Each structure stands twice: as structure tokens, then as C-alpha cells.
Amino acid sequence: MKLYIKSMVCSRCKMVVKSVLENQGLVATSIELGEAVFQHPLTKSELLQLDIALKQVGFEIIDDHKSQIIERIKNTIVTLVHHSPENIKTNLSEFITSQIHHDYSYLSNLFSEVEGTTIEKYFIAQRIERAKELLVYNQLTLSEIADQLGYSSVAYLSNQFKKVTGFTPTYFKSIKEHKRRNIEEL
């Protein structure tokens, strides 16, 4: 049995969900971003108790099909941008289609209808947040950040960064209050 869980966007989220499951006496065969797999179906009572416990720590079980697809799209993008060891040089629509196994126009329309924004804008928001994170760490040059995030040039990254944040990457790096946002708030 596979459960889809909203707002799981990082490895710490997986640890928290694992802890909640253990506290509920449940053992998942695997826990990934946005999902937990169980060997046997959970009872209605177990599902209800688990949902209550998850909500207490900021997560919730997603039970309708459209919401599950939206959460899978978000988790696919978050994984690509924030957790992929290689730089992002892929066609986004092809990548999402290969991961979600649905026609991209269906996914795009569904995402826009439910989220009020496009998949592309969500992807850009994630890349800019990742750029902010890398700028704050101060370990990579702007050129290396642009390359790692799949931008064709530093100028393209800088223009998109300024469009989204209102700041140039250089100015952002220099200010003390970094104005970063949690991934799940995007």
C-alpha cells in the first residue's frame, strides 16, 4: 500500500515521517519524498490516527488522485533542483513526464488549475531558492551556480533572479537578511 504525504520535501521530512510512523507502531517498507509504502494495507483506524499524527508535525495524507499527482510533480521538481547531485540540464517537460507517467499537457493543465501557477514558474521559484541557498553558503562562484542550476549563462540567472526577488545575486549575497523561504512555502 502506498500513501501520499503532503509537504514532504527534504531528508529531514523523511526522518520526521519515519518517527511518526514508528510512534504509531507502523513500519513502512520505504519512505521517499511525498510517499510511504507499506507491505500491508492500513486499517481505517490506523489511517485516521496516522493522519492526525502527521498533521501535528505539518504533514497530511493526500487521498484524492489529483492532489497526489500535484504532490508528485512538486516532489519531482524539488528532488531535481535541491537533491540532484548533477547539474540541471534536462528538458523539464520530458523529465516530469518520465517521472510521473502522464501526458505533460494533462499534468500542466492540472497543476495550473489546482495551484494557480504553472509548472515552469514553480520550477523557476525552486531554482531561485536553490540559488539563494548556494549564494548564502558562499562556496561557489555565480558562474558555478548558474552551471549547476542549468542556466545557459550568468546573465540569464541574474536576470531571472532579479525578476523573482527584486535583487541582483550580488546584492542579495551582500545583504545580511537573506530573505530565503521554506521550500514548502513556494
Secondary structure, DSSP 8 states (H G I E B T S, - for coil): -EEEEET--SHHHHHHHHHHHHHTT---SEEETTEEE-SS---HHHHHHHHHHHHHTT-EEE-SHHHHHHHHHHHHHHIIIII-SS---S-HHHHHHHHH-S-HHHHHHHHHHHHSS-HHHHHHHHHHHHHHHHHHHT-S-HHHHHHHTT-S-HHHHHHHHHHHHSS-HHHHHH-SS-----GGG-
